[in-house]
Amino acid sequence: MTGARVSVSAVAADTEDELRSLARWLREDETLDGGLRTEFAAAGPAPDGAMGTGFDVLQLVLGSALSTAALAVSVLQWQLSRRRAPHLVLSRGELRVEISGEAARDEETLRRVLAVLEPGGPGPDGEDTADDGAS
């Protein structure tokens, strides 16, 4: 699988639980049809004296046949299904879009999420990202 890599982080006290839930949701979504691989990572090294660190980033590796629109809709549906929709940050290379629980219902949010997920397409602000090096 050699598609684009997208990072998802949650801004919540229980980030690890939220990201595990999202990863489970994406694995079970039949519309994604196995075109996605999920990996967990830490945003940085463990602090000095700590025994380790949990993870706070969900890496999505998109297959070439995956519909980015289906992925965007699935992420937003997961967010809306939560009792308290967590604030998410999606990023690909230098591109980044933040999604609050309320914004998950907004058409403009969907457009911005698609812009981050589409390699070589316009960025969240409408600028061409074909030469941004993200893939």
Disulfide bonds with the S-S distance in Angstrom:
none
